[in-house]
Amino acid sequence: MKTWERSRTNRVFAGVLGGIAERLGVKARWLRLLFIILVFVTAFLPMSLLYILLMFMMPNDQGNTR
């Protein structure tokens, strides 16, 4: 089972959105665009706190460890 991990290769800041995009099988650029829109719609604070929380909760991608 694949876990939720921050991406090592698809990152702009901490790899949170890249990791979520890889897990969901969507393009990271669309997820980043949606995130930026939500940041402005929700007055910045809730989405920023969510990103910071996920940054500390999601482990880094360890790659293929087999």
N, C-alpha and C positions, 0 to 999 in steps of 0.2 A: 504494500500500500504506500502510495506516495504521500509524503507529509508536506505541510505548509512550511516552506523555507524561503529565506531571502535569496535572491539570485546573485551569483558571483559574476556572471557575464552580462546580464541585462539590467544594469543599474545606472541610475543618474545620481542619486544621493546615497541611499542605503540599500537599495535592491528590494525594498518591500513591494512596490508595485510591479516590478519585473518578476518577482517570485510568484505573486498572485496571478499575474497574466500567464506565466508558464503553467501553473497548476490548473487554471481554468481553460487553457488552450486558446486564449485570445491574444491579439496583438497588444503589446505593452503600450504603444503610443496612444491607442484608443482609451485604455484604462487610465493613462496619465492625463489625457484630455478631460475625461469624465471627472477625475479627481480634482483638477484645477477648477473646473466649473463648480463642483460641489464646495470647494473651499470658499469661493466668492459668494455662492448662494447661502451658505450657512454662516456667513460672517466670520470666516477664518478659523475661529477657535475650535469648534468640535472636530473638524476634519484634521486639523493640525495635531490635536491631542491624540486622535485615533492613530495617525501615522507614527507619532513618537511612541505610543504604546506598542504598536505592532513591531516597530524597529527593535524594541527590547525583548519582545515576547517570541518573535520568529527567529529560529536559529539560522546561521549561515548555511548555504548549500554546501554540502561536503563532497559533492560530485559522486561518481559511481565508485562506491567503496567495496565492490565485490572482488 
